[in-house]
Amino acid sequence: MRTWGVALAMVFCGVMANAASADDPPVLNSLSAANVITDFWVITGSITDENVANCTIFFGDDLAGRSTSVSADGTFLYVALLPNGGIISAKALDSALQFSNELTTDAI
């Protein structure tokens, strides 16, 4: 069972026009993990939404409880300490409280 770190202090999407309709949930297009220094991983990805600039990415599995914001171009980056590697899943949340699809990647 996946554990998600969705807390009350969520940051929702603001204003950024894009090709998506105002009623569509965000789409998580990519998610990857790269080991940059022993035990440190850079998690990157991209989303599509009509308001990407202030969307929030919520991580699950071995990064449960952690989140990061999304840049105006729809990309995000998070640096994590994962001494044993692991599984990383992610979802995006928009201002209409709609979750995106879930993507998963391995940090091995």
C-alpha positions as CSV (number, residue, x, y, z in Angstrom):
1,M,0.0,0.0,0.0
2,R,1.4,3.4,-0.9
3,T,1.9,6.1,1.7
4,W,1.3,9.7,0.6
5,G,2.5,12.8,2.4
6,V,-0.5,15.1,1.6
7,A,-0.6,17.5,4.5
8,L,-2.9,20.4,5.4
9,A,-0.3,22.9,4.3
10,M,-0.6,22.2,0.6
11,V,0.4,24.7,-2.0
12,F,-2.0,24.8,-4.9
13,C,-1.7,25.9,-8.5
14,G,-1.8,29.6,-9.3
15,V,-1.8,31.3,-12.7
16,M,0.0,29.9,-15.7
17,A,-1.7,29.4,-19.0
18,N,-1.0,26.2,-20.8
19,A,-2.7,23.9,-23.4
20,A,-4.7,22.0,-20.7
21,S,-8.3,22.9,-20.0
22,A,-9.3,24.6,-16.7
23,D,-11.2,21.5,-15.8
24,D,-8.5,18.9,-16.5
25,P,-6.4,17.4,-13.7
26,P,-2.6,17.8,-14.1
27,V,-0.7,15.2,-16.0
28,L,2.6,13.9,-14.7
29,N,4.7,13.4,-17.8
30,S,8.0,12.2,-16.5
31,L,9.8,11.2,-13.2
32,S,13.4,10.1,-12.9
33,A,16.0,9.7,-10.2
34,A,19.8,10.1,-10.6
35,N,22.4,9.3,-8.0
36,V,24.7,12.3,-7.8
37,I,26.8,11.7,-4.7
38,T,26.8,8.7,-2.4
39,D,23.3,8.4,-0.9
40,F,22.0,11.6,-2.5
41,W,19.5,11.5,-5.3
42,V,18.2,14.2,-7.6
43,I,14.5,13.5,-8.5
44,T,13.3,15.4,-11.6
45,G,10.2,15.4,-13.8
46,S,7.6,17.4,-15.6
47,I,3.9,18.1,-15.5
48,T,1.3,19.6,-17.8
49,D,-1.6,21.7,-16.3
50,E,-3.3,25.0,-17.0
51,N,-1.6,26.4,-13.8
52,V,1.8,24.6,-13.5
53,A,3.7,27.4,-11.8
54,N,2.4,26.8,-8.3
55,C,1.4,23.1,-8.5
56,T,2.8,20.8,-5.8
57,I,4.4,17.4,-6.4
58,F,3.7,14.9,-3.5
59,F,6.0,11.9,-3.2
60,G,5.1,8.5,-1.9
61,D,6.8,5.2,-1.1
62,D,10.4,5.9,0.2
63,L,9.9,9.7,0.0
64,A,6.4,9.7,1.6
65,G,5.7,13.0,3.4
66,R,7.9,15.0,1.1
67,S,6.8,17.5,-1.6
68,T,8.2,20.1,-4.0
69,S,7.0,22.9,-6.1
70,V,6.8,23.1,-9.9
71,S,8.6,25.8,-12.0
72,A,6.7,27.9,-14.5
73,D,7.9,25.7,-17.3
74,G,6.3,22.6,-15.7
75,T,9.5,21.0,-14.4
76,F,10.4,20.1,-10.8
77,L,13.5,19.0,-9.0
78,Y,14.0,17.5,-5.5
79,V,17.2,16.4,-3.8
80,A,16.8,13.5,-1.4
81,L,19.0,11.6,1.0
82,L,18.3,7.9,0.3
83,P,21.1,5.8,1.9
84,N,19.5,2.5,0.7
85,G,18.0,3.8,-2.5
86,G,14.4,2.7,-3.0
87,I,11.2,3.3,-4.8
88,I,9.9,6.8,-5.5
89,S,6.4,7.6,-6.6
90,A,4.9,11.0,-7.3
91,K,1.6,12.8,-8.0
92,A,0.8,16.4,-8.8
93,L,-2.0,18.4,-7.2
94,D,-3.7,21.4,-8.8
95,S,-5.8,24.3,-7.5
96,A,-9.0,22.4,-8.2
97,L,-7.8,19.7,-5.8
98,Q,-7.3,17.2,-8.6
99,F,-4.5,14.7,-8.5
100,S,-2.6,13.7,-11.6
101,N,-1.7,10.2,-12.6
102,E,1.0,8.5,-10.6
103,L,4.5,7.7,-11.9
104,T,7.0,5.5,-10.1
105,T,10.8,5.2,-10.5
106,D,13.6,3.2,-8.9
107,A,16.5,4.8,-7.0
108,I,18.9,1.9,-7.4
